[in-house]
Amino acid sequence: MYNIPAVNYLNKNNRLYPVSSQPTEKINSAAITSPINETKTENKTQLLSLHKAGENQSFQNISFGINQIRTSLSGREEQEKYNAIASLIDKKQKKELHSLLKTGRLLDKSSNDNSTTLDNLYKIIQNERITGLDKKKIAEEVISTINNPFIITQKFGDIPLTLQNEIIKKEQEEGKNITSFDLDVKSSTCPAASIEFNLAHKMPAEFARMAESLTSDKIAVEKTIQVKDLSQNLMDTIWMLNEFGTEHKLLNWNTLKVTLRPDRNAIVRARVQNTYKDKDERSVIDVLMQSTFMNVGAQNTYDSLIDKRIPKYNEDDSGLIDIEKNFAEELATGKGKICVTYQKIDDEGKLIGYECEPEETLSHIQNTLNKGDNVIIGYTYCDNNNYIIGGHEITIIGIETDKAGNKYFVCNDTDDGVTGPIKYSVNELLPQIHHAGIPKSVLVGNVEFVEGWKELMQMYKTSKQNQELQTVSQNPLYVLNRPV
């Protein structure tokens, strides 16, 4: 799920700017329910009525975008690492490990530090994981996920009743008044799950590196980012990092080091999944990656236990708005994306039109795919009067044309229960696309760029303040009862 923001980031008259508008290893319960020490409704109903096809399409037909493919081990060191990993994992993952080697994903170096997927898997099995996580399970999850990223899901696991009271007690000691009802989560992490999928699909070595670091004692990931690769200049990038409360250090005028962390309760959810994961629920890796990206986008206010955050730019305490998702995606991948909004939505939340012709929207997506990138989109669904009643994030990984000339988006949806790509009719999905993260290089020459990020965030905050003033004028008790 994603939020419809109080302000939309629009492409208007070719200008981009903001405007209003079963148990495995047993461990004691305390080891599961203890959060990280901090260093500083209802089920979503799929209302998008679209034609789906090709759910059993072979994953091997999907491009990984690997630049230099190596499919054989080189030297004694790589062979020893491979053998060590293979000796620990089960038969199924051994087969998948072999597949990763033969398809180039095992020796892929698309990581932030040029380490390979093999290097990071070896680190996982050689070094103990944080208390409550099993290194064999972690290695197997990473292998299976990179082998088929479509198994990534946003479906939360249930917390056993035997653990719930202890978790609730610890949260109440922290001043949080939660109940067992709050722990029964249906998931609003589709933006984060889409980012996770994108990493596993296009950057397998970085996915493995992040999985290793997030399951280590650090429970965090450090990334070195080149400012020139982002969508904003140095000063605006630093402003955004401060605005979102992201730990960072300026190494030189073009290089930043950032630290991405999940929320303090992510480890609780991860430990539960390590021991009690049921079929079709999130893996340990899903939990930690999605919690990290949600926390980055939600300015460090996300809580994995209840899948809520403190809203900064609107009144919705679930999901991420488009600009928050875009910020988290940039830091996760190190690639600059412009958050382009295609739908016109009035102040009442009604879809009233579009910012550009469908052909232009399609060209943005097609040109991004041509460059070897996937496109994470947010689409909306409306009631019979065209009022928006919800939204969802999915990833477009290709476009196909059938013999009759009909075009289909090949997509991944982390909330559909399908462990393979699916297809949506371009003609039906295109009008429902609210926003997409598009590389700046795709837009150069087609749009006029103006100051965006800083002004946009200020517009979000101003809009929220105006909404609160209006609410207070109508209900003075709101000031006493509103969340803080």
N, C-alpha and C positions, 0 to 999 in steps of 0.2 A: 504494500500500500504506500502511496505517497500522498502528501497533502496538496491541495490546491491553495497556493499562496494568496495572501491579501493583495499582493502586487504581482503582476505578471511581467516577465522579461520578454519583450516582444521584438519581432522583426517587422517593423512598420515602415512602409515605403523604403525598404532596403536599408533601414538604419537599426542597429542593435542598441537598445537603451531601455531603461525602466520607466514604466508608466503605472498610474494607479489602476486600480481595478480589484534380552535375558541377561542376568548379571554375569559379568566376566570376573575379573579379579576383585575380591571383596576387600573393602577398606572400611574403617569405622565411619560412622555418620558424621562425626565432627570434621573429619578430613574432607568430606563432601560439601558440607554446608557452610564452611568458613569462607567468607569473601576475601578478595584481595585487600591488603592494607594499602590504603590510598597514599600515593606519594605527593601529592600536592593537595468482549461483546459478542459480539457474535462472529461466527465464521464468515469470512469474506465470501459473498456470493458473486459468482462470475456472471455478470450481466452483459458482457460483450458477446453478442450473437454473431459469431463468425464461422465460416466454413473451415474446418480443420482437416488436414490430410497429411499423409506421409509420416504418421507417428512411428512407424517401424523402419523408417529410412536408416540405412547404414551410417553409423557415425563416422566410419572411415572415409566417407566422401566429403567430409567437412574439412576445409583447410585450416591449418594451425598457424600459418603465417610465420613459420620458422625460417630465418634467413640462411643460416649455414647448418645443414643437416648432417649429423654424424650418426651412423647406424651400427658402428662396431666399436668395441672397446679398444683403447690404445694404451699399451703399456701395462706394467705389473700393478701399479697403484689402482688404476680404474678396475682391473680385473678383481683385485682383492676387495675393493669396496663392493662391487657387484656380488661377489660370492658371500660376503658377510651379510648383506641384506637378504639375499636369497635363502640363506641358511636359517633365518629367523622367521620369515613370513610363511603363511599357509600356501597350499597348492594353487588356489585361485589367484592370489596376488603374485605368485611366481610366474604364472602365465601372463598376467598383466604387465609385470616388470619386463618380461621378454618382449612384449608388444611395444612398450615404451622405448626400448632400445631400438627395435627394428623400424619404428616410425620417427626416430630422431628426437623424441621428447625427453628421453632419459639423459642425453648429453646436450640438450638445449642449454644455452647460456643467457637466456633473456631475463637475467636477474639483475638486481641493483648493484651487486658486487662482482658480477661475471662468474659466479659459482654456477655449477650445473645442477640439474635435478638430482643426479647421482650423488654429488657432493652433499647436498642438503639431506637426502634420505640417509646417507651414512652418518651424518651428525645426529640425526634423530635416534638411530639405534645405538650409537656409541655413547651418548650422554643421557643421563636420566632426565626424565621429564618432570615437571612440577608435580608435587604430591597429589595423588589422585588420578593421574593420567598415565597410561601404560604405553611405553615406547613402541611395542609391537603393534598395538592397535593403531597408534598414530601413523606409523610407517605404512601400514596397510590401507588406512583411509586416504593418505596422500596418493599412494599408487593408484588405487581404484578411482579416485576423483580425477586425477590427470588422465587416466586411461579413458574415462567417460565422464566429462564434466556435467553432463545432463543429469547425473544422479544428485547433484546439489539441490537441496530443498530448503525452504524457509519454514517448514512445519516444526513447531516446537515439540519437544518431548514432554510427557507428563512427569511430574515429580511424585514419587511414591509417598503414600500417606504417612509412612513411618518417618519420613524426613521433613514433611511439611511443617509440623509443629516446631521443630528445632530451627528451621529457616525463619519462620514467622517470628519466633522469640528473639532471634538475633537481630532481625530488622527492627523490631519494636524497641530493642535496646539502643538502636541508632536513631530513634525518634520517628521511624516510619511505621505508620499504622496500616499494615496490610493484612489481608485474610487469605484463606485458601482459594477463594474466588479469584483474587488477583493473580494467583499463580497459574490459573487455568488460561493460558495464553493461546490466541489463535494466529498471531503473527502479523506484524506490519513491516517486516524486514525485507520486502521485495527489492528496494533500491540497493541495499547492501548485498543481498544474495546475488543480484545481477552483476555487481562489481566483482564478487567472488568468482562467479562463473566466467566472467571475462578474463580474469587472471589465469584460471586453470586452462581455459581454452586457447588463449593467445600467448601467455607468458608462463609456461609450466614451471620453469626454473625459479621464477620469482614467487609463484604460488607455493612451491616447496620451501623456499627460504623463509617466507612469512609464516608458514605452518610450523617450521622448526623453531623460530624465534618466539612465536606466540605460545607454544607449549613448553618452553623452557622456563627457568626460574625468572627470567626477565619479564615474561608475559607482555612483551612489547616488541615493536619492530622499528629499527632505525633505517631511514632511507636518505641517501644523498641525491638531491634533486638539482638539476640544472635549470636555472630560471628561464633561460632562453627556450626551454622545452615546454614551458607553461603558457597559459593564455594571457597572463598579465605581466607587466614590467616588475622590476625588483621592489619598488616602493609599495605598489598595490598588492603584490604577493605578501610582503611582510605585514601590511595592514590587515589582509585577510587572515593570515595566521594568528595575529593578535585577536582579531574579532572572534575567531572560532576557538581561541584558547589552546592552539596546537603548540606543543613544545618544539622549539626550533632554535637553530644556531646558524648565524651567517659565517660561512667559512671563507668566502671571498665575494667579490662583487657579482659573481654569476652562480655561486654554489651555496646551497642551503642543506643543512642536515635537519630532518624532522623526525620526531618520535611519535608513532601511532600506538595508542593503547586502547584495549577494551575497557568497559566499565568494571567496577570492583566486583560485581556479582556475576560477571561472565564466567568466571572460573567455577562458580557453584553449578550453573547450568551445564558446563562442560564436564564436570566430574559426574554429574547425574547421568549424562549420556554415555560416558565412558563405562559405567557399570550397568545401567538400566535401559539402554537404547532399545526401542522397539522398531519393527520394520517400518520403513518410510518416514521415520523421524530424522531430524538433523543429526549429523555426525558431530564428533567433538570439534573437528576442523570447521565445520559449518558454524557452530556456535561461536567460536572465538573470532573467526574472520568477520562474520556478520555483526557481532557485537562491537568489534573494532571500528568498522566503517560506519555503523550507526552512531557510535560515540563521537567519532570525528565530525560527522555531519551535524550532530545535535549539540555541538559545543560542550562536550564532556558532561552532558546531563542525562544520558541514556541509562536506563536500568534494565538489564537483561531479565531479571526475575519477573517483572511485570510488563515488559515490552512497552515502556512509556518513557517519555523525555519531557523536559521542561521546555515549552515552546517559547522561542525568542522573537519570532517574526510574525506569528499568527496565534490563534487560540487552540490549535489542534495539538494534543499531546502524544500523537502516534505518528509513525512514519517520518519521512523527510520531505521537505519541499524541494522543488527542482534545483534551486541554486545550492542547497545543502548537499544533495546527491552529487552534483557536478563537482563541488569542492572535494568531497571524499574520493570521487573517482580520479580526479587529477593527482591527488597525493598517493593513492594506491598504485596507480600505473606510471606516474611521472610524465604523463602525456597531457598536453594542454587541450582542453575542450571548451568550446563556447556553448553556454546553455541557451539554446534557441527555443522560444515558445511560439507555436504555430496557431493556437486557437485564441480567439477573442472571447473573453469572458467578462460580463458586466459585473457591477458591484453586488448584484443579487445572486451571483453564481450561475448565470444563464449563459449558455454557449450561443453567441450571436454572430459568429463569422470566423474568418481566418485571415491571417496576416500575409499570406502569399498564396499563389496558385498551387494546386496539388502537384503539378509537374515540377515546381521548384522544390517543394518538400521532398519529393521522390528523388530528385537529382542530388540533394544534400546527402541522403541516405546511400544512394548508389555510389556516389563519388567517395564516400567514406569507406564503403566496403571495398571499392577498387584499390584503395590505399592499404588494404590489409587489416583494417580495424573493424570491430563489431560496433553496433550502434545500440546503446541503451536508450529506450524510449519510455515515456510515461504516456499512457492513454487514459482517456476518461470514459465513463459511461453515464448516460443521462436518463432522466425520467421521460414520460411522454410529452412533457412541456419543454424539453431541452434544458432543464436545470440539472447541473452536474451533481451526482449523488455518490461519486467515488472515483477512484483511480487506481492504476496498477502499473508496475514497471516490468518490462520484459526486454529481451535482447534480440535484435535482428542480426543474424549471422550470414544471411545471403538472400538473393532474389532469384527465383526460378520461373521459367515460362513453360507452360504445357503445350501440347500439340495444337490446341485450339487458340493459342495466343494469350491465354489468361495468365496474369502474373501473380506470384505468391511470395510473400515474405517467409523465409525460413527462419524460425525463431526458437528461442529457449524461454520457457516460463518456469520459474522455480516454485510455482504454487499449483501446477496442474497435475502432479502425480505421474507424469510421463517421463520416462528416463531416456528420452531421445528427442531429436528435433521435431517440431511441428510446423505446419504451414497455415498461414492466414491469407486470405485474399487481399491483394494490395488495394483493390477498389473499396473494400469494406473497412480495412484497418486504417488506411491513410487519413480519412476525415476525423478519426478518433484520436490521432496523435496530438497530445498537448504540448510535449516538449521532447527534445533530444539533445544529447551531447555531441556536437559536431566539431571536428578539428578546425582550428582557425584557418589552416591552409586551404580547406575546402571552400570556405566562405570568402576569402580574399578575392577581390575583383567583382564579387557579387553583392556585397553589402558595404556600407560605410560604418566603420567602427567609431564609437564615441566612448567616453569615460563610462564604465559600466559597474564593476564590482562594488566599489566603495559607495557610489551613489545609490546603487541598487539596495544594498543592505540598509542604508539610511532610510530609503523609501519604505522598505519593509517595516522598520521600527516605527517610523512616523505613522504609517498606516495602522499598525497595531495600537499605538498610543491613541489615535483618533477613535478607533473602535472601542477602546476601554473607556474613553471619556464619554462616548455616546451611551455605553452600557451603564456607567455610573450615574449619568443624568436620568436614566430611566429606572435604575435600581440602586439607590445609595448604599444598600447593604452589601453590594458586590465587593466593595473595598475591603470589608471585613472578612468576606468568605472566599475571596479569590485565592488560587494557589500561589505559593511563593517558591 
